[in-house]
Amino acid sequence: MAPPDGTAFLKDSTAIVGIGRTPFARRLPESEKALACRAVLAALADAGIAPSEVDAFASYTMEETDEVELAKAVGAGDVTFFSKVGYGGGGSCATLAHLAAAITTGQATVGVAWRSRKRGSGPRPWTDTTAQLPTPAQWTRPFGLLRPADEIAMLARRYMHEYGATRDHLFNVALACRNRANQNPAAIMYERPLTRDMYMTSRWISEPLCLFDNCLETDGALACVLVSAARARDCRHRPVYVHSAAQGLPAQHHGMVNYWNDDPLAGPAWTAARHLWKQADFGPEDVDVAQIYDAFTPLIPLSLEGYGFCGRGEGGAFTEGGALETGGRLPLNTAGGGLSEAYVHGFNLITEGVRQLRGTSTAQVPGAETCLVTAGEGVPTSAVLLRN
């Protein structure tokens, strides 16, 4: 029986047993629905589970393919649980949490989480000038913060001013992700090295963020399959257990810019982290490899601080000396992340976490047994701790 506060309720009760993905590219010919189906069927084949056994789905509110169409197309059975999580990339890890809760409480037995997106060839969400701005955007868009890059650029400038972080620290993040992508044949930036000179002389996107501080724009889809821990032991691959999961929405939060918080640099990661570590049997010092949401390079130092890998203002310095590289203090985004593998709202960070704990990554961390995966910082977020 779980304790009254529920802290151990989901601990290691479910496992990821299948992962799948489509190719990644700036432009793919298939529809988002077709890509979603391909990724889901690939994940089920990886798990050795028939589509007819699927009875739960979870994805993002921004996902264009709904569970009704997906269930019909892949041949799912009767579905007894389905959910969608808001706030774009902030929802990635929460999809696993929702499925884990459904399976643990007996609402479902085989869950599929997925994300399919044609961001490379599709429109940008902020370009629709016919739609009335939601209330939060009325405090940003009219004043020149038109894109997420502009909002994070403002936070980055504040962070650099407060703590002395530099563009070299942001370059360390971009370089670590690019180096891992150079080892990953599935990455868009495979065999495309990045140098400091390239970084420092690239064009501004929103100062102080240059081209290489921004994620890729990608078409592609990914999926994973969850089952109970008991069933996972009989599946094709070594189970990767969902050890802890959390979501985070701070008091008085304002998406991306944190206008109303006492400290705009203490974002949703801090709220999610407190709950995540409270439920876990290990702490930040025990994490072997991390897949941290990297739509923009400044999110990495902010997240390093939020999830407890270093103190306030120390995230920039943490990146020095190859700390984020293989063999460093915290190997990061080992398939290339959103900056250099593909940007599919962070779902590729989940699948890479699974590969690391299976021992099948293209940039394998020797003996990896624990992995932190995080969702988007700056918006209501989520995170999971995986272990094998």
BABA-309938 format. One record per residue (C-alpha): residue number from 1; residue in three letters; x, y, z. Coordinates in pm, whole numbers, always signed. Layout:
N
(NUM,ALA,(X,Y,Z)) ...
! end
This chain:
388
(1,MET,(+0,+0,+0)) (2,ALA,(+133,+342,-91)) (3,PRO,(+182,+594,+193)) (4,PRO,(-101,+847,+248)) (5,ASP,(+82,+1121,+60)) (6,GLY,(+113,+897,-246)) (7,THR,(+486,+961,-288)) (8,ALA,(+566,+599,-374)) (9,PHE,(+251,+520,-566)) (10,LEU,(+398,+527,-918)) (11,LYS,(+757,+438,-831)) (12,ASP,(+880,+168,-1073)) (13,SER,(+524,+41,-1120)) (14,THR,(+541,+76,-1500)) (15,ALA,(+809,+51,-1766)) (16,ILE,(+874,+165,-2120)) (17,VAL,(+904,-146,-2334)) (18,GLY,(+887,-10,-2689)) (19,ILE,(+1006,+299,-2876)) (20,GLY,(+960,+406,-3237)) (21,ARG,(+1029,+698,-3466)) (22,THR,(+1004,+808,-3825)) (23,PRO,(+1293,+967,-4013)) (24,PHE,(+1354,+1334,-3932)) (25,ALA,(+1376,+1601,-4201)) (26,ARG,(+1293,+1963,-4276)) (27,ARG,(+1018,+1836,-4504)) (28,LEU,(+855,+1491,-4515)) (29,PRO,(+580,+1404,-4766)) (30,GLU,(+350,+1214,-4527)) (31,SER,(+75,+1376,-4324)) (32,GLU,(+108,+1419,-3949)) (33,LYS,(-144,+1137,-3904)) (34,ALA,(+57,+901,-4125)) (35,LEU,(+376,+987,-3938)) (36,ALA,(+201,+926,-3604)) (37,CYS,(+83,+584,-3721)) (38,ARG,(+430,+489,-3840)) (39,ALA,(+590,+585,-3509)) (40,VAL,(+326,+406,-3300)) (41,LEU,(+342,+86,-3503)) (42,ALA,(+721,+92,-3485)) (43,ALA,(+708,+127,-3106)) (44,LEU,(+461,-161,-3074)) (45,ALA,(+675,-380,-3299)) (46,ASP,(+977,-291,-3085)) (47,ALA,(+783,-403,-2777)) (48,GLY,(+643,-716,-2941)) (49,ILE,(+287,-609,-2856)) (50,ALA,(-4,-627,-3100)) (51,PRO,(-189,-303,-3176)) (52,SER,(-514,-467,-3068)) (53,GLU,(-382,-478,-2709)) (54,VAL,(-348,-100,-2682)) (55,ASP,(-612,+45,-2450)) (56,ALA,(-463,+382,-2354)) (57,PHE,(-326,+686,-2536)) (58,ALA,(-159,+1009,-2423)) (59,SER,(-25,+1301,-2621)) (60,TYR,(-14,+1682,-2633)) (61,THR,(-302,+1926,-2672)) (62,MET,(-108,+2064,-2970)) (63,GLU,(-111,+1721,-3137)) (64,GLU,(-319,+1739,-3457)) (65,THR,(-393,+1364,-3475)) (66,ASP,(-651,+1270,-3214)) (67,GLU,(-671,+937,-3039)) (68,VAL,(-991,+841,-3222)) (69,GLU,(-827,+855,-3564)) (70,LEU,(-502,+703,-3441)) (71,ALA,(-675,+413,-3265)) (72,LYS,(-872,+328,-3578)) (73,ALA,(-574,+357,-3807)) (74,VAL,(-337,+137,-3606)) (75,GLY,(-602,-119,-3508)) (76,ALA,(-626,-59,-3133)) (77,GLY,(-885,-241,-2924)) (78,ASP,(-1131,-81,-2685)) (79,VAL,(-963,+226,-2535)) (80,THR,(-1030,+287,-2166)) (81,PHE,(-798,+581,-2099)) (82,PHE,(-689,+880,-2306)) (83,SER,(-544,+1219,-2219)) (84,LYS,(-368,+1519,-2367)) (85,VAL,(-132,+1756,-2190)) (86,GLY,(-104,+2127,-2259)) (87,TYR,(+173,+2382,-2301)) (88,GLY,(+361,+2245,-2599)) (89,GLY,(+696,+2097,-2506)) (90,GLY,(+606,+2120,-2138)) (91,GLY,(+380,+1819,-2182)) (92,SER,(+626,+1559,-2310)) (93,CYS,(+712,+1376,-1988)) (94,ALA,(+362,+1424,-1849)) (95,THR,(+230,+1190,-2117)) (96,LEU,(+431,+914,-1951)) (97,ALA,(+310,+1016,-1607)) (98,HIS,(-54,+1000,-1714)) (99,LEU,(-13,+656,-1869)) (100,ALA,(+181,+530,-1567)) (101,ALA,(-101,+644,-1338)) (102,ALA,(-366,+484,-1561)) (103,ILE,(-184,+150,-1574)) (104,THR,(-99,+148,-1204)) (105,THR,(-461,+217,-1105)) (106,GLY,(-600,-49,-1339)) (107,GLN,(-758,+188,-1590)) (108,ALA,(-549,+41,-1873)) (109,THR,(-289,-224,-1949)) (110,VAL,(-97,-107,-2260)) (111,GLY,(-39,+264,-2307)) (112,VAL,(+99,+455,-2605)) (113,ALA,(+238,+808,-2585)) (114,TRP,(+324,+989,-2907)) (115,ARG,(+399,+1318,-3077)) (116,SER,(+379,+1383,-3450)) (117,ARG,(+466,+1721,-3593)) (118,LYS,(+540,+1892,-3922)) (119,ARG,(+706,+2201,-3780)) (120,GLY,(+971,+2200,-4053)) (121,SER,(+727,+2228,-4343)) (122,GLY,(+426,+2363,-4153)) (123,PRO,(+325,+2710,-4031)) (124,ARG,(+459,+2885,-3723)) (125,PRO,(+192,+2914,-3450)) (126,TRP,(+262,+3283,-3388)) (127,THR,(+208,+3383,-3752)) (128,ASP,(-173,+3361,-3732)) (129,THR,(-268,+3727,-3709)) (130,THR,(-642,+3661,-3741)) (131,ALA,(-677,+3493,-3402)) (132,GLN,(-735,+3708,-3094)) (133,LEU,(-435,+3697,-2864)) (134,PRO,(-482,+3498,-2542)) (135,THR,(-452,+3711,-2230)) (136,PRO,(-85,+3626,-2151)) (137,ALA,(+22,+3714,-2505)) (138,GLN,(-141,+4055,-2474)) (139,TRP,(+139,+4140,-2232)) (140,THR,(+415,+4031,-2470)) (141,ARG,(+325,+4036,-2841)) (142,PRO,(+234,+4407,-2871)) (143,PHE,(+567,+4496,-2712)) (144,GLY,(+786,+4307,-2960)) (145,LEU,(+813,+3963,-2799)) (146,LEU,(+658,+3793,-3100)) (147,ARG,(+818,+3449,-3085)) (148,PRO,(+932,+3209,-2814)) (149,ALA,(+1290,+3298,-2914)) (150,ASP,(+1223,+3662,-2819)) (151,GLU,(+1081,+3568,-2480)) (152,ILE,(+1369,+3335,-2392)) (153,ALA,(+1616,+3595,-2520)) (154,MET,(+1483,+3835,-2258)) (155,LEU,(+1528,+3576,-1982)) (156,ALA,(+1875,+3495,-2114)) (157,ARG,(+1977,+3860,-2101)) (158,ARG,(+1851,+3886,-1744)) (159,TYR,(+2043,+3569,-1653)) (160,MET,(+2364,+3697,-1809)) (161,HIS,(+2326,+4029,-1628)) (162,GLU,(+2249,+3873,-1290)) (163,TYR,(+2506,+3595,-1287)) (164,GLY,(+2775,+3677,-1542)) (165,ALA,(+2694,+3396,-1782)) (166,THR,(+2844,+3444,-2130)) (167,ARG,(+2787,+3339,-2486)) (168,ASP,(+3069,+3088,-2439)) (169,HIS,(+2852,+2909,-2186)) (170,LEU,(+2568,+2893,-2437)) (171,PHE,(+2814,+2770,-2699)) (172,ASN,(+2914,+2487,-2465)) (173,VAL,(+2552,+2370,-2471)) (174,ALA,(+2518,+2395,-2847)) (175,LEU,(+2851,+2218,-2899)) (176,ALA,(+2770,+1925,-2670)) (177,CYS,(+2441,+1863,-2851)) (178,ARG,(+2604,+1896,-3193)) (179,ASN,(+2888,+1659,-3100)) (180,ARG,(+2640,+1391,-3001)) (181,ALA,(+2436,+1447,-3318)) (182,ASN,(+2755,+1397,-3518)) (183,GLN,(+2756,+1041,-3382)) (184,ASN,(+2387,+977,-3457)) (185,PRO,(+2298,+883,-3817)) (186,ALA,(+1931,+965,-3749)) (187,ALA,(+2012,+1326,-3651)) (188,ILE,(+1952,+1611,-3891)) (189,MET,(+2296,+1748,-3798)) (190,TYR,(+2477,+1416,-3841)) (191,GLU,(+2830,+1473,-3975)) (192,ARG,(+2782,+1852,-3964)) (193,PRO,(+3032,+1979,-3703)) (194,LEU,(+2997,+2307,-3517)) (195,THR,(+3292,+2529,-3429)) (196,ARG,(+3320,+2824,-3194)) (197,ASP,(+3389,+3053,-3489)) (198,MET,(+3075,+2934,-3667)) (199,TYR,(+2875,+2997,-3351)) (200,MET,(+3016,+3339,-3272)) (201,THR,(+2977,+3473,-3625)) (202,SER,(+2631,+3333,-3699)) (203,ARG,(+2336,+3567,-3742)) (204,TRP,(+2126,+3689,-3456)) (205,ILE,(+1781,+3541,-3417)) (206,SER,(+1693,+3743,-3108)) (207,GLU,(+1992,+3892,-2931)) (208,PRO,(+2168,+3744,-2732)) (209,LEU,(+2048,+3426,-2908)) (210,CYS,(+2214,+3343,-3239)) (211,LEU,(+2117,+3083,-3497)) (212,PHE,(+2280,+2797,-3307)) (213,ASP,(+2106,+2884,-2980)) (214,ASN,(+1774,+2787,-3140)) (215,CYS,(+1629,+2442,-3198)) (216,LEU,(+1581,+2284,-3537)) (217,GLU,(+1252,+2294,-3729)) (218,THR,(+1158,+1938,-3804)) (219,ASP,(+902,+1704,-3954)) (220,GLY,(+882,+1371,-3773)) (221,ALA,(+707,+1156,-3514)) (222,LEU,(+798,+943,-3214)) (223,ALA,(+616,+708,-2978)) (224,CYS,(+670,+481,-2681)) (225,VAL,(+481,+195,-2518)) (226,LEU,(+422,+154,-2143)) (227,VAL,(+305,-154,-1953)) (228,SER,(+308,-269,-1591)) (229,ALA,(+642,-363,-1440)) (230,ALA,(+524,-723,-1412)) (231,ARG,(+444,-751,-1779)) (232,ALA,(+756,-562,-1882)) (233,ARG,(+978,-844,-1761)) (234,ASP,(+839,-1063,-2040)) (235,CYS,(+880,-813,-2323)) (236,ARG,(+1155,-808,-2585)) (237,HIS,(+1389,-555,-2426)) (238,ARG,(+1524,-479,-2084)) (239,PRO,(+1254,-274,-1908)) (240,VAL,(+1316,+95,-1852)) (241,TYR,(+1119,+182,-1539)) (242,VAL,(+937,+508,-1478)) (243,HIS,(+1087,+568,-1135)) (244,SER,(+944,+912,-1064)) (245,ALA,(+735,+1165,-1254)) (246,ALA,(+619,+1518,-1185)) (247,GLN,(+453,+1822,-1337)) (248,GLY,(+518,+2180,-1234)) (249,LEU,(+318,+2504,-1253)) (250,PRO,(+458,+2772,-1018)) (251,ALA,(+242,+3022,-834)) (252,GLN,(+164,+3333,-1040)) (253,HIS,(+327,+3183,-1348)) (254,HIS,(+322,+3367,-1682)) (255,GLY,(+436,+3146,-1970)) (256,MET,(+792,+3196,-2096)) (257,VAL,(+854,+3538,-1942)) (258,ASN,(+757,+3479,-1576)) (259,TYR,(+653,+3844,-1536)) (260,TRP,(+464,+3796,-1210)) (261,ASN,(+704,+3568,-1023)) (262,ASP,(+920,+3706,-746)) (263,ASP,(+1215,+3563,-939)) (264,PRO,(+1161,+3528,-1316)) (265,LEU,(+1463,+3297,-1343)) (266,ALA,(+1312,+3040,-1105)) (267,GLY,(+1083,+2877,-1359)) (268,PRO,(+859,+2570,-1362)) (269,ALA,(+1159,+2336,-1339)) (270,TRP,(+1199,+2430,-975)) (271,THR,(+840,+2332,-895)) (272,ALA,(+857,+2004,-1087)) (273,ALA,(+1196,+1916,-941)) (274,ARG,(+1082,+1939,-579)) (275,HIS,(+810,+1682,-640)) (276,LEU,(+1027,+1466,-868)) (277,TRP,(+1309,+1421,-617)) (278,LYS,(+1067,+1382,-325)) (279,GLN,(+936,+1061,-484)) (280,ALA,(+1275,+922,-591)) (281,ASP,(+1522,+686,-427)) (282,PHE,(+1817,+884,-565)) (283,GLY,(+1915,+1246,-621)) (284,PRO,(+2080,+1465,-884)) (285,GLU,(+2426,+1339,-791)) (286,ASP,(+2318,+987,-890)) (287,VAL,(+2197,+1072,-1243)) (288,ASP,(+2422,+906,-1502)) (289,VAL,(+2290,+1087,-1810)) (290,ALA,(+2039,+1367,-1872)) (291,GLN,(+1808,+1453,-2159)) (292,ILE,(+1718,+1816,-2085)) (293,TYR,(+1475,+2011,-2300)) (294,ASP,(+1677,+2235,-2530)) (295,ALA,(+1452,+2440,-2755)) (296,PHE,(+1700,+2719,-2672)) (297,THR,(+2046,+2694,-2518)) (298,PRO,(+1968,+2912,-2211)) (299,LEU,(+1714,+2655,-2097)) (300,ILE,(+2000,+2420,-2011)) (301,PRO,(+2171,+2632,-1741)) (302,LEU,(+1830,+2731,-1605)) (303,SER,(+1728,+2364,-1587)) (304,LEU,(+2060,+2252,-1438)) (305,GLU,(+1988,+2488,-1150)) (306,GLY,(+1619,+2404,-1124)) (307,TYR,(+1679,+2029,-1105)) (308,GLY,(+1954,+2066,-847)) (309,PHE,(+2273,+1989,-1037)) (310,CYS,(+2425,+2318,-926)) (311,GLY,(+2341,+2626,-725)) (312,ARG,(+2165,+2948,-826)) (313,GLY,(+2362,+3131,-1092)) (314,GLU,(+2604,+2841,-1142)) (315,GLY,(+2442,+2687,-1451)) (316,GLY,(+2667,+2870,-1694)) (317,ALA,(+2986,+2772,-1515)) (318,PHE,(+2861,+2414,-1486)) (319,THR,(+2895,+2379,-1865)) (320,GLU,(+3269,+2451,-1861)) (321,GLY,(+3546,+2196,-1905)) (322,GLY,(+3343,+1953,-2117)) (323,ALA,(+3096,+1886,-1835)) (324,LEU,(+2812,+1815,-2079)) (325,GLU,(+3017,+1591,-2308)) (326,THR,(+3047,+1211,-2290)) (327,GLY,(+3274,+1146,-1994)) (328,GLY,(+3185,+1481,-1834)) (329,ARG,(+3003,+1555,-1510)) (330,LEU,(+2661,+1517,-1676)) (331,PRO,(+2646,+1381,-2033)) (332,LEU,(+2367,+1574,-2202)) (333,ASN,(+2121,+1510,-2485)) (334,THR,(+2317,+1220,-2620)) (335,ALA,(+2133,+1192,-2952)) (336,GLY,(+2168,+1564,-3024)) (337,GLY,(+1849,+1695,-2862)) (338,GLY,(+1624,+1956,-3013)) (339,LEU,(+1924,+2166,-3111)) (340,SER,(+2088,+1906,-3336)) (341,GLU,(+1890,+1581,-3370)) (342,ALA,(+1531,+1697,-3424)) (343,TYR,(+1276,+1921,-3259)) (344,VAL,(+955,+1727,-3197)) (345,HIS,(+849,+1898,-2874)) (346,GLY,(+1103,+1702,-2674)) (347,PHE,(+974,+1351,-2737)) (348,ASN,(+1308,+1243,-2884)) (349,LEU,(+1460,+1311,-2543)) (350,ILE,(+1236,+1038,-2399)) (351,THR,(+1330,+780,-2660)) (352,GLU,(+1700,+861,-2625)) (353,GLY,(+1672,+815,-2250)) (354,VAL,(+1535,+468,-2314)) (355,ARG,(+1818,+385,-2554)) (356,GLN,(+2076,+494,-2299)) (357,LEU,(+1933,+261,-2036)) (358,ARG,(+1907,-22,-2287)) (359,GLY,(+2271,+37,-2381)) (360,THR,(+2193,+105,-2747)) (361,SER,(+2262,+479,-2784)) (362,THR,(+2492,+600,-3059)) (363,ALA,(+2673,+795,-2786)) (364,GLN,(+2641,+541,-2508)) (365,VAL,(+2735,+643,-2154)) (366,PRO,(+2911,+337,-2010)) (367,GLY,(+2707,+167,-1740)) (368,ALA,(+2420,+417,-1748)) (369,GLU,(+2150,+309,-1502)) (370,THR,(+1963,+635,-1431)) (371,CYS,(+1841,+912,-1661)) (372,LEU,(+1661,+1240,-1607)) (373,VAL,(+1432,+1352,-1889)) (374,THR,(+1278,+1699,-1874)) (375,ALA,(+1010,+1883,-2069)) (376,GLY,(+1006,+2248,-2172)) (377,GLU,(+1132,+2502,-1920)) (378,GLY,(+959,+2840,-1919)) (379,VAL,(+612,+2687,-1953)) (380,PRO,(+413,+2456,-1723)) (381,THR,(+641,+2156,-1739)) (382,SER,(+703,+1792,-1648)) (383,ALA,(+991,+1554,-1590)) (384,VAL,(+1061,+1185,-1538)) (385,LEU,(+1335,+981,-1382)) (386,LEU,(+1405,+658,-1569)) (387,ARG,(+1604,+364,-1437)) (388,ASN,(+1681,+10,-1543)) 
! end
